[in-house]
Every structure is written in structure tokens, then in C-alpha cells.
Amino acid sequence: MHNPPSPEFQTSQSSLHGFLDVLATIRRRKGIIFFGIAVGAALGALLVLRMPEKWKSEAQIHIIRRDPHLATEGTENSTSNDFRRMEDELANQMKIMSSYKIVNAGLEEGLEGENLTTLASIQSELDEDETPVDYVINNLYLSTQGEEGNVAVNGGHWIYASFEHTNEKDAPRILQAIVNAYQAHVKETYKNPVNDAATNINKDAEKAEEEWVAIQAKYKDFIESSQFYTTDTDTVNVYLNSLNDFETQLRLLQFERYASESRLEIIKDSLKPENMDKYTDLQRLALVDANHVERLGLTLSVKNLEISVATNAATSEEFQALAPVRAETASTEFDTLIAARMDLSTKQSEYGAKHPKVLEAEENLRELELFLEQNKEKIPPPKTVVPEPIAPSELIYAYVSLLERDLDDLKRREAILVQYRDAAETKAKEVANFKLNQKLLDDERELKKELRSVAIQRKKDIGLLEDYDLLQVQSMGNIQEVKSAKLSLLFGIVPGGFMGAFFGLLLAFVVDLADSTFRSPEQIRNTLNSPVLAHIPRLNVRRLTKLANPKSRLSPVLVTYHVPKSPEAEIFRSLRTNLYFGTQGDSPRVVQVTSPNPRDGKSVTTGNLAISLAQSGKNVLLIDCDMRLPMVDKLFGLDTSTGLSDVLRGEIEIPDAVQETEVPNLSALVCGPVPDNPAELLNQDAFTRLLAVVKEQYDYVVIDSPPLLVVSDASAVAPRTDCVILNLRFKKNGRSEAMRAMEILQDVSANVLGVTMTGYDTATGRYYSGSKYASYSAKESRSYYTSYKKNTRKEKV
């Protein structure tokens, strides 16, 4: 049987849950852990007290490293790579100093040729098969500088060497002999190979000088061959400024051309034959741009003047004398009249015929015409025929000719500007290319200059290093100063306490594993091979009583009805969701809820599960098969005069026994009168037929059955249902009882959907145990049967 994993099952696999399990074990077995810590600390202190007296001599060794690659690397400053290399070097030197070769050489040569391997203080401390050299190495301690670590101080690094020995006088002698042997080894091994490096550096310096001279000559030729003005900092690109000016003028000229073309197209469109009736002459005159009115008036005035002169060639001397005055007056009058007419046409188009501004413009035009008529007498007219007045259409055609000439002029100017722009763009690109090449050469010059400077500096550095040893070692400390090396009690108590804590934890986990109490959902799943469908918390009856509807007959523990938005109700809805998925993807319709023992909370779980199913819109029937201590009627406040026992005995029909509850879509079939033989009734075929009938009438049938370990009623119901939910309460020794209950269900081939855990503390994340919930015992069994017998006697009476 395969069951889909529930959300609780997935959550239990998280590392956080495992960490909480460890904390729970520590909390439960803290007494064992504290005992282990106390014993370990006591044993550590006792070990320190029994250790023999020791003396320690110390030496401070200053190491100065002369790197032969310093000159070729071209740097004087310390970098992170230098520090890492020196750390490796210090580790290597400490390994050399504590090696068998150096220690043996120091002991054999001694301080004045004395062989220190024969010292009585060393011989007395040797273990079996241990040599004097091994003893010294085991008591020789090396480390880098304490507070400053491996950071260079005045160009060097430090190693602290200390030797511990039981003899106060021999300890400094042995350490001094080792330091002397180490210094002799360094002086012999690290010789100066600077000469080979100097040859390579001189070659690099000569090559860098040649490259610098070559790049200088190349840069000079480039500047001299250029036709552009240049300085050391920048090259002035005047062509780019000219290009921007030409582009600006060209855009302005194009805008002017576009405007003229647009106005010309509009005027020509108004002169088309099909549009002749659409516009009046005054409306066409309104299309004349204000900037062209003066030019157009001047042109027509000159034309009138020419006509007048041609037709009046034979005028009198008086008229000829007044000809300039008449020409100027005519021009002014014409311009004024044209402007007034255009103003009137514009306002008529904008405001309408009756607008005050239009009326005012008409009045101004009439006054102007009257004024001009009255002033005609001041200058005598010519004695010949006066030219006919110019029609508005002729003005429009004259304006068209004027725009066409302007467009031709604009196009010629635009073509010239395009030529100038293209020439400036070509020159600007040449200047930009020159500046790019100049920048590349400048970068190359800077690189060659830097390489030349580095090469010169390397040449100087290598000359300084030729007179120095690559590795200098000096002993700076007072080796003859001896200190007591006996450990403090803390050095025994603290490690002993840690060891005691380790063994205490180990013993605590062993004891916890031997405990048969369920401690976590993982234990339930692994032991019963069944998923945990829900963690049902302990219900606070006092709080729920205050929240419940006082007019309802339903028990306050039915939280899915009274407090549907509470976290507890959400847990039962999660159980409902797991039930929907069922087994192998099919949702079971007949669900039995049972438990190993009484007081495991199965009836409360059954009632809330049935309500949550009904709240999802399903038609649900709740059957109370616990006919020894029935609880459904008490939880839902139902009548117990008729029920399941009557139906199984054939006394009434199923519809007559089923009762409606306060919960919509939820009906209940209570136990009814408590029978003498509940197990026999549940084993009859009548019970099987009853389940078949109600399964057709309801979407879900939820059955509350008796405990498995007390009576056999539940094992009689289990094979007839689609699935069984085993309700467990966390309690001491509950593992064995749960396993027995699971074996009973497996023996009758029951389909176990999963288990639910009651007694889960939502505030602390722990399960209740110990005094809060006693384990199932013989006393509980007697109480269960006593209650059953009392109810039976009441029914008989």
C-alpha cells in the first residue's frame, strides 16, 4: 500500500526538525549530561594535580628573508602574496628546526662539545623504546609571534621556541644547543644566488631602454607628419565645431523650406478649379504669411507705378512733379488696406460674422476706405486713364510666384550648406582618427616609460642584495630565563568537562533510544511504517467554552464548528485534505477512526473530521460504532432513544434512525440503546448491508469505533471500511501499544491510511507526556468496563 506523503511528513525531513529532536533529547536527559560534565572535570583536575613539575625555557628567533626574486618582480612593498609566502616559509623553518637531523646535531654537539644525549635528566624521563632525540622533539614547541601573527616587523618575522623539561638547569642548555644547530644549518643551506639574477636584470634594463628610445622616435615622426595642430595635452578639432554649426544652419534652412512648401501647397490647393467656390478671395488673402505681406505690397506698388508712368507719359509737368509723392502714397495706402482686409478675414474665420471683434474690424475697414476716398483730392489725379485696381486673385498668384522663387533660393542655399557640411565632416573624422592614434601612442609611451623605470629600480635593488644573505636567523630572547611549566587546574577541568559532556551526551542518547516512548513524528513513521496525517494539539476546553456559541448543543471541543478560523480547526482541515487524496489516488468514502486505548481523543478527532468534510460541501454521515461508551450523541447533543443498535437488530429502518445535526450537510447515526453484544452485532451481515446502503446515499461515511486493545469491536469494523485512521496519544511506553494496534489492523487486512497524533503542544512544539497524560493501564481498563456496564444497566431500566 502506497500513501502520498503529507505536509507533516515532508516537514519532518528537514534539518531543523532533526536539530529540535537533539535539543529535546538534551532537555530530557540533562541530568545525565550534567553528571558526565562533573565527573570529567573532576578527573581532569586530578590528572593535573598528579603531573610532575616541569620547567620551560623560551627563545625568540628573528628571521629575515631576502627574496632573490625581489628585483625581478619590481616591487619594494609587502603584499598579501609576500605574507602568504612568508607564512609558508615560517612553517617550513619550524619543521626544519624540530626535525630529527637538527635536534640530533644539537644534542650531540652540545654547547661546548658536550654530548647532551647522555644527560641524567633526559635518561630518567625516557620511556621504553624512546630515544633522547624523540623525547626532546616531543617536548619542543614552536609557534609564530603571538599578537601580531605572521606580520613582518621591521623587515622580519618571528618564531617562538620553547622546551619543557623536568630539570631546571638542563632545559635552557638543550634549547640553546638546538638553536645553534638550526642557525648553522641555515647559514650553510641558504646561500646568495643574486649574481645570476643580476645578469638577467641588466639585460632587461638594456631592452627596456632600447624600447623607450624607439617609441620616442616613433611618436616624434607621427607628430611631424601630421597636418593638424597638436599639443602635449590635446588636439583642437575646429572642424567638429564647424560641422555642428553647419548642421544647425541646415536644419533651420530645411525647416524654413518645409514651411514654405507646405504654405505653397495649401495656396495652390485653394486655386484648383474644384476649390474655387470653396474659398473666397479674402480667405485666400488670409493665407498670405505676415512676413510676406510687406514684400508683396512693395512688388505690386512698383507694378502700379510702372503702369502709371507708361500710360501717362504725356502728363503735365505738375503731375510729373507729384509722381513720387503719388507713388509713395499709393504704396502706403495699398499696404494699409491689404493689412486691414487680411485682419478682417482672419477674425471672421476665427470668431464668426457677429463677433464684436469682427464688427470692430469691419468698422475699421470702412473708416480706412472713407479716409482714403476723402484724401484723393489732395493730389490731383493724372489727366490720363488711371490703371484698373488689382484683383485679389492676382495678389494670390503673385504670392505663389514669390513663394516659388523663395523655394528655389532655399534649395540652392541648402545644396551649398550640404557641401560645406560634408567637407567639415570629412575633416572632423580625420582629426578624430589622428587623436585616436595619438592616444594609442601616448599609452604605449607610458607603458614603455613604466617598464624602463621598473628595470632601473630592479638594477638598483639587485646591487643592494648582493651583499646580504638570503635568510638571516638571530636568537633574540633570553634562553637562560626559566619558568614553571606546570599546568593550571583549568587545563584539566575544562578539557575534562568537555570529555564528560561528550560521554554524557552519548549516554543520554543511548538511554533515550532505549525508551519506548514516541518522541517525534519520525519515530512514529519509522516504527509503524505509516505516515503522520496530522498533529492535533491539546484543546483548551476552558477557552473553547468561552468561544463556543452558548445556544448550540454541540460540544465546545468541536472547534471546526465553533472556531472555524482557529489553528486547531485548520489542522483538521489538513487531515481532511489528506483524506481526499486517499490511497493510490482514490479518495476513500467509508473512513473508520480508532485508537489503541481509551482517552486517546479518537471521538473528538472523528467529530471534527466529519464537520470539516461537511463544511467542504460534501454530504456526510457520522456513525457511532463505539456501542460500549458512545460519544457522538454527547458531542452533538443528539437523541439516544434510537440508533445503530436498533437498525442492526432490524427494529427500525436506517432513515428513521439517522438524525440531522446543527452542521449543514452532516447527519449522524448514534449508538442508540447500548446492547449486550456489540461485537456480535458488528460482525453480522446487517452491518455490511448498512454500510453498502449509506455509501450510496452519502459522499462520506465516518465511523467512530472502540479502542483496539480493549475490545474486538474495532477489528470487526475495519475490514468493511475503505480505510482506517489510527489515532494515537503521545504517552510513555506508547510505542509497544501502537505496534500491537497496528498488528491487529494488519491481521484483519485493514487499509490503514495513516496515524494522527494528539497531545501536541502548539506553543512549545512538544508532545505532552508524563503526568499530563497517564499511560494506558489496568485501572483505565476497569474504568472503561465499569462505565460500559453502568450505561447498559441504565438502558435496561
ZAMARGU-4260 file (C-alpha; in steps of 0.2 Angstrom, whole numbers, plus 5000, padded with zeros to 4 digits):
<rodrens>
0) 5000/5000/5000 | 5007/5017/4995 | 5001/5033/5004 | 5005/5050/4997 | 5016/5060/5009
5) 5008/5073/5020 | 5015/5090/5023 | 5020/5085/5040 | 5029/5070/5033 | 5039/5082/5022
10) 5042/5094/5035 | 5049/5081/5047 | 5063/5078/5035 | 5070/5095/5037 | 5087/5098/5046
15) 5078/5110/5058 | 5067/5096/5064 | 5081/5085/5067 | 5090/5099/5077 | 5075/5101/5088
20) 5075/5082/5091 | 5093/5084/5098 | 5088/5098/5109 | 5073/5089/5115 | 5084/5074/5120
25) 5096/5085/5129 | 5082/5093/5138 | 5075/5077/5144 | 5092/5069/5149 | 5100/5085/5156
30) 5104/5076/5172 | 5114/5063/5164 | 5124/5076/5154 | 5127/5087/5170 | 5134/5071/5179
35) 5146/5067/5165 | 5152/5085/5165 | 5155/5084/5183 | 5164/5068/5183 | 5175/5073/5168
40) 5180/5090/5176 | 5185/5080/5192 | 5195/5068/5183 | 5204/5082/5173 | 5208/5091/5189
45) 5215/5075/5197 | 5226/5072/5182 | 5234/5089/5183 | 5237/5088/5201 | 5247/5071/5199
50) 5258/5078/5184 | 5276/5080/5189 | 5284/5098/5190 | 5291/5105/5173 | 5302/5119/5168
55) 5301/5129/5152 | 5315/5139/5143 | 5310/5150/5129 | 5319/5158/5113 | 5313/5171/5101
60) 5320/5168/5084 | 5321/5183/5072 | 5320/5178/5053 | 5324/5190/5039 | 5320/5183/5022
65) 5330/5191/5007 | 5320/5186/4992 | 5331/5183/4977 | 5316/5187/4965 | 5313/5204/4973
70) 5322/5213/4960 | 5314/5204/4945 | 5297/5207/4952 | 5300/5226/4953 | 5292/5230/4970
75) 5298/5235/4987 | 5281/5235/4996 | 5275/5220/5005 | 5259/5212/4998 | 5247/5199/5003
80) 5257/5187/4992 | 5273/5191/5001 | 5264/5187/5018 | 5257/5171/5011 | 5275/5166/5005
85) 5282/5171/5022 | 5269/5160/5031 | 5274/5145/5021 | 5292/5149/5024 | 5289/5150/5043
90) 5280/5134/5043 | 5295/5126/5033 | 5308/5133/5046 | 5298/5127/5061 | 5298/5110/5053
95) 5316/5110/5050 | 5320/5116/5067 | 5310/5102/5075 | 5317/5089/5063 | 5327/5074/5069
100) 5343/5079/5060 | 5344/5097/5068 | 5339/5090/5086 | 5351/5076/5085 | 5365/5088/5079
105) 5361/5100/5093 | 5361/5086/5106 | 5377/5078/5100 | 5387/5094/5098 | 5381/5102/5114
110) 5386/5119/5119 | 5405/5116/5121 | 5407/5099/5113 | 5397/5090/5127 | 5385/5076/5121
115) 5368/5081/5129 | 5360/5064/5125 | 5369/5057/5140 | 5362/5069/5152 | 5354/5060/5168
120) 5339/5071/5167 | 5335/5065/5150 | 5339/5047/5153 | 5327/5047/5168 | 5312/5053/5158
125) 5314/5041/5143 | 5300/5028/5141 | 5303/5011/5134 | 5310/5011/5116 | 5311/5031/5117
130) 5327/5039/5112 | 5334/5056/5119 | 5330/5064/5102 | 5312/5058/5102 | 5310/5065/5120
135) 5317/5082/5115 | 5306/5083/5100 | 5290/5078/5110 | 5294/5092/5122 | 5299/5106/5109
140) 5285/5118/5105 | 5286/5130/5090 | 5274/5144/5085 | 5274/5161/5076 | 5273/5178/5085
145) 5258/5179/5097 | 5248/5195/5095 | 5255/5201/5078 | 5254/5184/5070 | 5265/5182/5054
150) 5265/5201/5050 | 5283/5207/5046 | 5290/5218/5060 | 5305/5229/5054 | 5308/5218/5039
155) 5307/5201/5048 | 5297/5188/5056 | 5297/5179/5072 | 5296/5161/5079 | 5294/5157/5097
160) 5303/5141/5103 | 5301/5133/5120 | 5307/5117/5128 | 5299/5109/5143 | 5310/5098/5155
165) 5309/5091/5172 | 5327/5098/5176 | 5328/5117/5178 | 5346/5119/5173 | 5346/5107/5159
170) 5331/5115/5150 | 5340/5131/5143 | 5356/5121/5138 | 5346/5109/5127 | 5336/5123/5119
175) 5352/5133/5116 | 5360/5118/5108 | 5345/5116/5096 | 5345/5134/5091 | 5364/5134/5087
180) 5362/5119/5076 | 5347/5127/5067 | 5357/5143/5064 | 5372/5133/5057 | 5360/5124/5045
185) 5353/5140/5039 | 5370/5148/5036 | 5376/5133/5026 | 5360/5130/5016 | 5354/5147/5011
190) 5367/5154/5000 | 5366/5170/4990 | 5361/5166/4971 | 5359/5185/4967 | 5373/5186/4954
195) 5363/5175/4941 | 5348/5186/4944 | 5358/5202/4942 | 5363/5196/4924 | 5345/5194/4919
200) 5340/5211/4926 | 5354/5220/4917 | 5348/5213/4901 | 5330/5218/4905 | 5336/5235/4908
205) 5345/5237/4892 | 5330/5230/4882 | 5318/5242/4891 | 5330/5257/4887 | 5330/5252/4868
210) 5311/5251/4868 | 5309/5268/4876 | 5321/5276/4863 | 5311/5268/4849 | 5294/5273/4855
215) 5300/5291/4857 | 5307/5292/4839 | 5290/5284/4833 | 5280/5297/4842 | 5291/5311/4835
220) 5289/5305/4817 | 5270/5304/4820 | 5268/5322/4826 | 5279/5329/4812 | 5270/5320/4798
225) 5253/5326/4804 | 5244/5341/4796 | 5235/5345/4812 | 5239/5357/4826 | 5243/5347/4842
230) 5249/5350/4860 | 5255/5338/4873 | 5238/5338/4881 | 5225/5339/4867 | 5222/5342/4848
235) 5209/5356/4844 | 5196/5349/4832 | 5189/5365/4825 | 5181/5355/4811 | 5169/5347/4823
240) 5163/5364/4829 | 5161/5369/4811 | 5151/5353/4807 | 5139/5357/4822 | 5137/5375/4815
245) 5133/5369/4798 | 5121/5355/4804 | 5112/5369/4814 | 5110/5380/4799 | 5105/5366/4788
250) 5091/5361/4800 | 5085/5379/4801 | 5085/5381/4782 | 5076/5364/4780 | 5063/5369/4792
255) 5060/5386/4783 | 5059/5376/4766 | 5047/5364/4774 | 5036/5378/4780 | 5036/5387/4763
260) 5032/5371/4753 | 5018/5367/4765 | 5011/5385/4763 | 5013/5384/4744 | 5004/5368/4743
265) 4989/5375/4753 | 4988/5390/4742 | 4989/5380/4726 | 4976/5368/4733 | 4964/5383/4736
270) 4967/5389/4717 | 4962/5372/4710 | 4946/5373/4699 | 4937/5361/4711 | 4941/5373/4726
275) 4937/5389/4718 | 4920/5390/4726 | 4926/5384/4742 | 4936/5399/4747 | 4933/5417/4744
280) 4947/5429/4738 | 4948/5437/4756 | 4950/5419/4763 | 4964/5416/4751 | 4972/5433/4755
285) 4971/5427/4773 | 4983/5413/4769 | 4997/5425/4765 | 5011/5424/4778 | 5013/5440/4788
290) 5031/5440/4784 | 5027/5441/4765 | 5014/5455/4766 | 5026/5469/4765 | 5036/5461/4751
295) 5020/5458/4741 | 5014/5475/4744 | 5030/5483/4738 | 5030/5472/4722 | 5013/5477/4717
300) 5016/5495/4721 | 5031/5495/4709 | 5020/5487/4696 | 5006/5500/4698 | 5019/5514/4697
305) 5026/5507/4681 | 5009/5506/4673 | 5005/5524/4678 | 5021/5530/4671 | 5018/5521/4654
310) 5000/5527/4652 | 5003/5545/4657 | 5019/5549/4648 | 5011/5565/4641 | 5005/5572/4658
315) 5008/5589/4663 | 5024/5595/4672 | 5013/5597/4688 | 5008/5579/4688 | 5026/5573/4684
320) 5032/5583/4699 | 5019/5575/4710 | 5023/5557/4703 | 5035/5552/4718 | 5023/5558/4731
325) 5008/5549/4722 | 5019/5533/4721 | 5024/5533/4740 | 5006/5537/4745 | 4999/5523/4734
330) 5011/5511/4741 | 5006/5516/4759 | 4988/5516/4756 | 4989/5499/4747 | 4999/5491/4762
335) 4987/5498/4775 | 4971/5492/4765 | 4978/5475/4762 | 4983/5473/4781 | 4965/5479/4786
340) 4957/5467/4774 | 4968/5452/4780 | 4964/5456/4798 | 4945/5456/4794 | 4946/5439/4785
345) 4957/5431/4799 | 4944/5437/4813 | 4929/5431/4803 | 4937/5414/4801 | 4941/5413/4819
350) 4926/5421/4828 | 4912/5421/4816 | 4902/5435/4807 | 4893/5443/4823 | 4908/5443/4835
355) 4912/5460/4842 | 4930/5459/4836 | 4924/5456/4818 | 4912/5470/4819 | 4926/5481/4825
360) 4937/5476/4811 | 4923/5479/4798 | 4921/5497/4806 | 4940/5500/4805 | 4940/5494/4786
365) 4925/5506/4782 | 4934/5521/4790 | 4950/5517/4781 | 4941/5516/4764 | 4932/5533/4768
370) 4948/5541/4773 | 4957/5536/4758 | 4942/5542/4747 | 4942/5559/4755 | 4961/5561/4753
375) 4961/5558/4734 | 4958/5576/4731 | 4974/5582/4739 | 4985/5575/4725 | 4977/5578/4708
380) 4975/5563/4698 | 4983/5561/4681 | 4975/5568/4666 | 4976/5551/4658 | 4967/5535/4662
385) 4970/5528/4679 | 4976/5509/4680 | 4962/5497/4685 | 4963/5491/4703 | 4972/5474/4705
390) 4960/5459/4709 | 4963/5448/4724 | 4966/5433/4713 | 4981/5442/4705 | 4988/5445/4723
395) 4987/5427/4726 | 4996/5422/4710 | 5009/5435/4714 | 5011/5427/4731 | 5013/5410/4723
400) 5027/5416/4712 | 5035/5424/4727 | 5035/5408/4736 | 5041/5398/4721 | 5056/5410/4720
405) 5059/5408/4738 | 5059/5389/4737 | 5072/5390/4723 | 5083/5401/4733 | 5081/5390/4749
410) 5086/5374/4739 | 5101/5382/4732 | 5107/5388/4749 | 5103/5370/4756 | 5114/5362/4742
415) 5128/5374/4747 | 5127/5370/4765 | 5127/5352/4762 | 5143/5353/4753 | 5151/5363/4767
420) 5144/5351/4780 | 5151/5336/4771 | 5168/5344/4769 | 5168/5348/4788 | 5163/5331/4792
425) 5177/5323/4782 | 5190/5334/4791 | 5182/5331/4808 | 5184/5312/4805 | 5202/5314/4800
430) 5205/5324/4816 | 5197/5311/4827 | 5207/5297/4819 | 5223/5307/4822 | 5218/5309/4841
435) 5214/5291/4842 | 5231/5286/4835 | 5239/5299/4846 | 5231/5292/4862 | 5237/5274/4857
440) 5255/5281/4855 | 5253/5290/4872 | 5248/5274/4881 | 5262/5264/4873 | 5274/5278/4878
445) 5268/5277/4896 | 5270/5258/4897 | 5287/5259/4890 | 5291/5273/4902 | 5285/5262/4917
450) 5294/5247/4911 | 5310/5257/4910 | 5308/5264/4927 | 5305/5247/4935 | 5320/5240/4926
455) 5331/5254/4933 | 5324/5251/4950 | 5327/5232/4949 | 5345/5236/4944 | 5347/5246/4959
460) 5339/5233/4971 | 5350/5219/4965 | 5365/5229/4968 | 5360/5231/4986 | 5355/5212/4989
465) 5372/5206/4983 | 5380/5209/5000 | 5366/5201/5010 | 5362/5183/5015 | 5345/5177/5008
470) 5340/5171/5026 | 5346/5178/5042 | 5342/5170/5059 | 5346/5178/5075 | 5341/5172/5093
475) 5334/5187/5102 | 5327/5180/5118 | 5334/5176/5135 | 5336/5157/5134 | 5343/5156/5151
480) 5327/5163/5159 | 5317/5148/5165 | 5299/5147/5170 | 5287/5134/5178 | 5278/5124/5165
485) 5266/5116/5177 | 5248/5116/5170 | 5234/5126/5179 | 5219/5117/5186 | 5209/5125/5172
490) 5219/5115/5159 | 5212/5099/5167 | 5195/5105/5172 | 5190/5112/5155 | 5195/5098/5144
495) 5189/5085/5157 | 5172/5094/5157 | 5171/5093/5138 | 5175/5075/5138 | 5162/5072/5152
500) 5149/5082/5142 | 5153/5071/5126 | 5151/5054/5136 | 5136/5061/5145 | 5128/5066/5128
505) 5132/5049/5122 | 5124/5040/5137 | 5109/5052/5136 | 5106/5047/5118 | 5108/5028/5122
510) 5095/5030/5136 | 5084/5039/5125 | 5085/5026/5112 | 5081/5013/5125 | 5065/5022/5129
515) 5049/5016/5121 | 5040/5032/5121 | 5037/5041/5105 | 5047/5057/5104 | 5044/5063/5086
520) 5034/5060/5071 | 5049/5052/5063 | 5049/5038/5076 | 5030/5035/5073 | 5033/5034/5054
525) 5048/5023/5055 | 5041/5011/5069 | 5023/5009/5061 | 5028/5012/5043 | 5014/5024/5041
530) 5013/5042/5038 | 5008/5055/5051 | 4992/5063/5044 | 4990/5077/5057 | 4997/5084/5074
535) 4982/5088/5084 | 4986/5099/5098 | 4979/5098/5116 | 4962/5108/5116 | 4960/5121/5129
540) 4942/5116/5134 | 4940/5132/5146 | 4945/5144/5132 | 4934/5135/5119 | 4919/5135/5131
545) 4920/5154/5131 | 4922/5155/5112 | 4908/5142/5108 | 4890/5148/5104 | 4880/5146/5121
550) 4864/5142/5111 | 4872/5127/5102 | 4871/5109/5108 | 4887/5104/5100 | 4902/5102/5112
555) 4915/5116/5113 | 4929/5103/5108 | 4921/5103/5090 | 4932/5118/5085 | 4929/5116/5067
560) 4911/5122/5070 | 4913/5134/5085 | 4930/5142/5080 | 4932/5138/5061 | 4946/5150/5059
565) 4957/5144/5073 | 4974/5135/5070 | 4966/5119/5078 | 4952/5119/5065 | 4965/5121/5051
570) 4974/5105/5057 | 4958/5096/5055 | 4955/5103/5038 | 4973/5097/5034 | 4968/5080/5039
575) 4953/5081/5028 | 4964/5086/5013 | 4975/5070/5016 | 4959/5060/5016 | 4954/5067/4999
580) 4969/5061/4991 | 4967/5044/5000 | 4976/5029/4994 | 4983/5026/4976 | 4975/5042/4971
585) 4957/5036/4975 | 4948/5046/4989 | 4941/5033/5002 | 4922/5036/5006 | 4920/5025/5022
590) 4933/5030/5035 | 4935/5022/5052 | 4944/5031/5066 | 4950/5020/5080 | 4964/5021/5094
595) 4974/5008/5104 | 4967/5014/5121 | 4953/5024/5128 | 4956/5043/5131 | 4966/5044/5115
600) 4955/5058/5108 | 4948/5047/5094 | 4930/5053/5096 | 4935/5072/5096 | 4945/5068/5080
605) 4931/5059/5072 | 4918/5073/5076 | 4930/5087/5069 | 4934/5077/5054 | 4916/5074/5050
610) 4912/5093/5052 | 4926/5098/5041 | 4921/5086/5027 | 4903/5093/5028 | 4910/5111/5028
615) 4918/5107/5011 | 4900/5104/5004 | 4900/5085/5005 | 4885/5075/5011 | 4892/5066/5027
620) 4886/5053/5039 | 4894/5050/5056 | 4891/5033/5063 | 4895/5029/5082 | 4900/5011/5082
625) 4908/5013/5100 | 4892/5004/5107 | 4901/5002/5124 | 4905/5020/5128 | 4896/5030/5114
630) 4902/5048/5112 | 4894/5055/5096 | 4877/5059/5105 | 4886/5068/5119 | 4897/5078/5106
635) 4882/5083/5095 | 4868/5084/5108 | 4858/5071/5099 | 4843/5059/5105 | 4849/5042/5110
640) 4832/5033/5110 | 4835/5025/5093 | 4851/5022/5084 | 4863/5009/5076 | 4859/4995/5088
645) 4840/4996/5083 | 4845/4996/5065 | 4856/4981/5067 | 4843/4971/5076 | 4831/4975/5062
650) 4819/4985/5073 | 4819/5001/5063 | 4825/5007/5046 | 4840/5017/5043 | 4831/5033/5038
655) 4821/5033/5054 | 4837/5031/5064 | 4848/5044/5056 | 4847/5062/5064 | 4851/5079/5057
660) 4864/5089/5066 | 4866/5108/5068 | 4880/5107/5055 | 4874/5108/5037 | 4877/5093/5026
665) 4881/5082/5042 | 4870/5068/5048 | 4873/5056/5062 | 4868/5038/5067 | 4871/5037/5086
670) 4873/5021/5095 | 4855/5021/5102 | 4852/5009/5117 | 4868/5001/5122 | 4867/4982/5118
675) 4873/4967/5127 | 4883/4960/5112 | 4890/4975/5102 | 4904/4964/5094 | 4891/4951/5088
680) 4880/4965/5080 | 4895/4972/5071 | 4900/4955/5064 | 4883/4952/5057 | 4879/4954/5038
685) 4867/4968/5043 | 4881/4979/5047 | 4889/4976/5030 | 4872/4979/5021 | 4870/4995/5031
690) 4887/5002/5025 | 4883/4997/5007 | 4866/5007/5009 | 4874/5023/5017 | 4889/5023/5005
695) 4876/5025/4990 | 4867/5039/4999 | 4882/5049/5006 | 4898/5056/5000 | 4907/5051/5015
700) 4904/5039/5030 | 4914/5042/5045 | 4914/5029/5059 | 4919/5031/5077 | 4924/5014/5083
705) 4930/5007/5100 | 4949/5005/5105 | 4958/4991/5098 | 4967/4985/5113 | 4952/4984/5124
710) 4938/4976/5114 | 4937/4967/5097 | 4923/4979/5090 | 4935/4989/5080 | 4943/4974/5072
715) 4926/4969/5066 | 4923/4986/5058 | 4940/4988/5050 | 4938/4976/5035 | 4922/4983/5030
720) 4928/5001/5028 | 4938/5009/5014 | 4952/5015/5026 | 4957/5016/5044 | 4964/5031/5053
725) 4974/5026/5069 | 4973/5040/5082 | 4987/5039/5095 | 4991/5049/5110 | 5009/5053/5115
730) 5012/5043/5131 | 5025/5033/5140 | 5028/5016/5133 | 5016/5020/5119 | 5027/5013/5106
735) 5023/4995/5110 | 5004/4998/5111 | 5004/5007/5094 | 5013/4992/5087 | 5001/4980/5094
740) 4986/4990/5087 | 4994/4991/5070 | 4997/4972/5070 | 4978/4969/5074 | 4973/4980/5059
745) 4986/4971/5048 | 4979/4954/5054 | 4961/4959/5048 | 4968/4966/5031 | 4963/4984/5036
750) 4968/4998/5024 | 4977/5010/5036 | 4978/5027/5029 | 4989/5034/5042 | 4990/5039/5060
755) 4985/5055/5069 | 4995/5062/5085 | 4985/5070/5099 | 4993/5079/5113 | 5004/5091/5103
760) 5008/5107/5111 | 5007/5121/5098 | 5016/5134/5109 | 5032/5124/5113 | 5032/5111/5098
765) 5032/5096/5111 | 5021/5082/5115 | 5013/5080/5131 | 5019/5066/5142 | 5022/5060/5160
770) 5010/5067/5172 | 4999/5076/5159 | 4993/5060/5151 | 4995/5044/5160 | 4998/5028/5150
775) 4985/5015/5147 | 4984/5003/5162 | 4973/4990/5170 | 4965/5004/5181 | 4959/5013/5164
780) 4953/4996/5158 | 4942/4993/5173 | 4936/5011/5172 | 4931/5008/5154 | 4921/4992/5158
785) 4913/5000/5173 | 4906/5014/5163 | 4900/5002/5150 | 4891/4991/5162 | 4883/5007/5171
790) 4876/5013/5154 | 4870/4995/5150 | 4860/4994/5166 | 4853/5012/5163 | 4846/5006/5146
795) 4838/4990/5153 | 4829/5000/5167
</rodrens>
